[in-house]
Amino acid sequence: MRHIARVGFGMVLIVGSIALIGFVPVEANTAQVAIHSGGVKDPVTTVSSGDEVTWVNATGNPVIHLDFESPPESHAYHMLFTSSTTLQFSRPGVYPYTVYIGARALAHRGRIVVK
């Protein structure tokens, strides 16, 4: 009887451990897009589904305007930020965007490719 109880308890531990593994969240990778006064350093950024992209203002200008032609998930089409902004991309696809630096009319284009 003791042997059966030990085996049963061992099975509960194994099944419980496997169940807990399924609840461990997967960490997203983060790609970085540097925005300089001359434009976007790398106009095409490729990431995997679930990854994040951070745009970093390296222009010295206090305001960056980021416009998406078709935004990922429920994000806005237009975003303003000062130092940086981060978005997560869950669905595969191509997401073209335009960056405006400050009040300049000059547009810098880029795109996020999600595999």
Backbone bond lengths (Angstrom), bond angles and torsions (degrees), N, CA, C in turn:
res aa  C-N    CA-C-N  psi(-1)  N-CA   C-N-CA  omega(-1)  CA-C   N-CA-C  phi
1 M - - - 1.449 - - 1.520 110.86 -
2 R 1.363 116.35 -41.24 1.459 119.91 178.80 1.525 111.05 -60.85
3 H 1.319 115.23 -40.70 1.464 120.42 -178.90 1.529 110.22 -61.48
4 I 1.299 117.23 -42.11 1.468 121.23 179.08 1.523 110.24 -65.17
5 A 1.313 117.40 -40.98 1.471 121.18 178.89 1.520 110.53 -63.54
6 R 1.335 118.02 -41.76 1.467 121.45 179.13 1.523 111.14 -64.95
7 V 1.311 116.46 -44.09 1.465 120.69 179.05 1.522 109.73 -63.40
8 G 1.319 116.76 -43.41 1.464 120.90 179.10 1.521 111.72 -62.49
9 F 1.340 116.55 -42.84 1.464 120.85 178.97 1.533 110.34 -65.20
10 G 1.336 116.22 -39.99 1.471 120.96 178.03 1.518 111.10 -62.60
11 M 1.316 117.17 -40.59 1.468 121.08 178.91 1.531 110.53 -65.06
12 V 1.340 116.46 -39.46 1.460 120.47 178.53 1.522 109.55 -62.32
13 L 1.331 118.06 -42.51 1.468 121.52 178.74 1.524 111.25 -62.86
14 I 1.316 117.17 -43.27 1.468 120.84 -179.48 1.527 110.51 -65.16
15 V 1.318 117.08 -48.55 1.465 121.12 -179.59 1.524 110.58 -63.12
16 G 1.339 116.34 -41.29 1.463 120.32 178.36 1.517 111.96 -63.65
17 S 1.326 116.83 -39.90 1.469 120.77 178.98 1.521 110.94 -65.56
18 I 1.319 116.84 -42.38 1.461 120.65 178.37 1.527 110.30 -64.02
19 A 1.299 117.62 -39.85 1.471 121.21 179.25 1.521 110.41 -64.00
20 L 1.335 118.31 -40.29 1.462 121.51 179.06 1.517 112.10 -66.20
21 I 1.313 117.18 -34.34 1.468 120.77 178.29 1.523 109.97 -60.10
22 G 1.299 117.89 -36.61 1.458 122.15 179.90 1.518 113.28 -66.12
23 F 1.343 118.74 -19.72 1.456 122.32 -178.45 1.522 113.69 -97.49
24 V 1.327 118.05 -0.03 1.461 120.58 178.89 1.527 108.08 -75.47
25 P 1.339 117.92 119.60 1.460 119.58 -178.26 1.523 111.29 -69.85
26 V 1.316 115.63 142.96 1.447 121.66 177.91 1.526 107.70 -85.67
27 E 1.321 116.52 129.29 1.452 119.81 179.97 1.519 110.24 -77.86
28 A 1.316 115.64 137.70 1.461 121.03 178.55 1.519 109.61 -81.97
29 N 1.316 115.99 143.56 1.457 120.91 171.91 1.520 107.52 -80.32
30 T 1.328 116.62 154.59 1.455 120.83 179.32 1.517 109.82 -122.86
31 A 1.324 115.70 123.76 1.470 121.72 173.36 1.520 107.10 -98.25
32 Q 1.325 116.16 150.43 1.450 119.87 -178.17 1.521 110.49 -119.57
33 V 1.341 115.75 135.24 1.457 122.32 176.40 1.521 107.03 -115.14
34 A 1.326 116.79 115.03 1.465 121.21 179.48 1.521 109.40 -89.57
35 I 1.327 115.57 129.37 1.460 121.39 178.01 1.523 107.73 -105.94
36 H 1.326 115.74 115.82 1.461 122.38 178.20 1.523 108.56 -106.98
37 S 1.327 117.07 168.02 1.467 119.17 -179.36 1.524 111.69 -62.57
38 G 1.330 117.91 -22.33 1.466 121.10 176.98 1.519 112.86 -86.37
39 G 1.318 118.28 -4.03 1.466 121.22 178.67 1.511 112.70 131.76
40 V 1.314 115.23 -162.87 1.460 122.92 -179.82 1.527 107.36 -84.90
41 K 1.342 115.99 128.49 1.466 119.64 -175.76 1.531 111.63 -59.13
42 D 1.321 118.07 -52.72 1.469 122.69 178.10 1.520 107.75 -117.30
43 P 1.345 118.43 104.22 1.466 120.08 -174.40 1.530 114.88 -66.62
44 V 1.336 118.09 -20.23 1.470 120.62 177.72 1.524 108.53 -120.18
45 T 1.324 115.62 122.84 1.461 121.93 178.38 1.522 107.84 -119.03
46 T 1.324 117.13 123.44 1.459 121.74 -179.37 1.526 109.14 -107.46
47 V 1.334 115.51 128.93 1.462 122.03 179.81 1.523 109.29 -134.28
48 S 1.314 115.58 169.23 1.463 121.60 174.98 1.520 109.24 -94.06
49 S 1.312 115.98 158.38 1.457 121.20 176.86 1.523 109.68 -56.66
50 G 1.335 116.71 131.37 1.450 122.10 -179.11 1.519 113.83 96.42
51 D 1.326 117.38 -11.94 1.459 120.89 179.96 1.524 111.21 -77.64
52 E 1.323 115.30 164.40 1.459 122.17 178.03 1.523 109.89 -111.42
53 V 1.322 115.50 153.28 1.458 121.87 174.26 1.524 107.23 -125.11
54 T 1.330 116.26 130.54 1.455 122.16 177.71 1.519 108.88 -114.39
55 W 1.331 115.97 123.59 1.459 122.07 173.89 1.518 106.96 -92.78
56 V 1.337 116.86 130.07 1.459 121.85 -177.39 1.532 109.09 -117.28
57 N 1.323 115.84 127.99 1.450 122.33 179.11 1.529 109.20 -81.05
58 A 1.337 117.05 105.37 1.463 122.69 177.68 1.528 110.00 -111.81
59 T 1.325 117.39 23.87 1.467 121.70 -174.82 1.524 113.24 -91.59
60 G 1.312 117.11 -24.30 1.455 119.89 -172.23 1.522 111.49 86.87
61 N 1.327 116.95 -9.33 1.456 122.20 177.52 1.531 108.22 -83.49
62 P 1.326 118.35 140.84 1.466 119.23 -174.21 1.534 115.81 -73.69
63 V 1.328 118.68 -14.98 1.469 118.86 -176.03 1.528 110.83 -135.92
64 I 1.333 114.64 133.15 1.470 122.83 172.88 1.524 107.37 -118.33
65 H 1.317 115.59 135.36 1.466 122.30 178.53 1.532 106.47 -112.42
66 L 1.326 116.90 120.22 1.466 123.41 -178.39 1.513 108.58 -113.31
67 D 1.333 116.63 120.90 1.476 122.58 179.53 1.523 110.05 -117.02
68 F 1.321 116.01 132.87 1.468 121.42 174.19 1.519 109.75 -105.20
69 E 1.335 116.72 139.67 1.470 120.41 172.92 1.525 108.81 -69.87
70 S 1.307 115.74 -41.82 1.463 122.80 178.10 1.521 106.77 -142.22
71 P 1.331 117.97 101.48 1.466 119.74 -172.56 1.526 113.13 -70.68
72 P 1.335 115.91 151.51 1.458 119.49 176.30 1.525 110.91 -71.49
73 E 1.309 116.32 138.81 1.465 123.91 177.31 1.523 112.27 46.68
74 S 1.304 117.23 -127.17 1.466 120.54 -174.46 1.529 112.02 -102.94
75 H 1.311 117.43 23.17 1.456 120.73 179.63 1.528 110.41 -77.12
76 A 1.313 115.66 158.81 1.466 121.23 -179.10 1.532 110.92 -73.45
77 Y 1.336 115.36 156.04 1.461 120.82 175.61 1.527 110.83 -71.21
78 H 1.334 116.49 -34.20 1.467 122.29 -175.73 1.518 109.71 -122.14
79 M 1.335 115.63 133.83 1.459 120.43 177.77 1.516 109.46 -136.77
80 L 1.315 116.03 140.88 1.456 122.57 172.37 1.522 107.70 -113.69
81 F 1.333 116.45 138.90 1.460 119.19 174.89 1.521 109.80 -150.74
82 T 1.314 115.01 162.79 1.461 120.07 -178.17 1.524 112.18 -103.60
83 S 1.330 118.22 -57.27 1.467 119.89 -176.77 1.533 112.92 -102.45
84 S 1.345 117.28 -45.94 1.465 120.11 178.55 1.525 110.13 -163.39
85 T 1.329 114.91 162.81 1.460 121.56 173.56 1.521 108.12 -148.00
86 T 1.320 116.93 147.92 1.466 122.04 -176.55 1.523 109.88 -128.84
87 L 1.332 115.50 135.56 1.464 121.79 175.31 1.520 109.05 -128.55
88 Q 1.330 115.80 147.61 1.461 121.04 175.17 1.521 108.24 -101.09
89 F 1.331 115.88 138.76 1.463 122.69 -179.67 1.527 108.65 -114.39
90 S 1.333 116.33 107.32 1.467 120.90 -175.96 1.523 113.58 -96.13
91 R 1.336 116.69 -28.49 1.460 119.66 -176.36 1.524 111.70 -104.02
92 P 1.339 117.04 135.77 1.473 119.60 176.01 1.526 110.52 -60.53
93 G 1.305 115.33 147.70 1.459 120.91 178.72 1.509 110.96 154.89
94 V 1.333 115.04 -175.73 1.460 121.93 178.00 1.522 107.28 -117.12
95 Y 1.325 116.37 128.38 1.463 122.54 -175.87 1.530 109.96 -121.53
96 P 1.344 117.59 92.00 1.472 120.60 177.93 1.529 110.53 -71.54
97 Y 1.322 115.56 144.68 1.464 120.48 178.14 1.527 110.03 -142.44
98 T 1.321 115.47 162.79 1.454 123.07 176.48 1.518 108.39 -128.53
99 V 1.326 115.94 136.93 1.460 122.32 178.80 1.526 108.41 -111.44
100 Y 1.329 115.57 130.47 1.468 122.04 173.35 1.523 106.94 -115.08
101 I 1.324 115.81 128.67 1.463 120.74 -178.40 1.516 109.03 -97.65
102 G 1.332 116.03 116.29 1.467 120.60 179.82 1.508 112.24 58.54
103 A 1.320 116.09 -135.80 1.465 121.38 -178.49 1.525 111.91 -95.69
104 R 1.306 118.06 6.32 1.473 121.09 -179.52 1.520 111.10 -67.90
105 A 1.308 114.62 146.12 1.463 119.54 177.76 1.525 111.46 -84.28
106 L 1.337 117.14 -9.78 1.453 121.68 -178.10 1.525 110.73 -69.15
107 A 1.317 116.43 125.47 1.464 121.89 -178.45 1.526 110.60 -104.74
108 H 1.323 115.54 138.03 1.472 122.09 175.92 1.523 106.29 -116.04
109 R 1.324 115.59 126.97 1.459 120.18 -175.63 1.514 111.61 -104.66
110 G 1.328 113.70 150.09 1.451 121.23 176.11 1.509 109.28 -155.38
111 R 1.306 116.45 177.84 1.471 119.31 176.00 1.521 109.95 -154.36
112 I 1.321 113.00 149.64 1.457 121.38 176.47 1.523 106.49 -106.41
113 V 1.322 116.95 127.54 1.461 122.25 176.53 1.521 107.32 -108.93
114 V 1.329 116.36 119.46 1.459 121.64 -178.58 1.532 108.31 -107.97
115 K 1.321 115.48 121.18 1.479 120.08 -179.55 1.501 110.69 -98.88
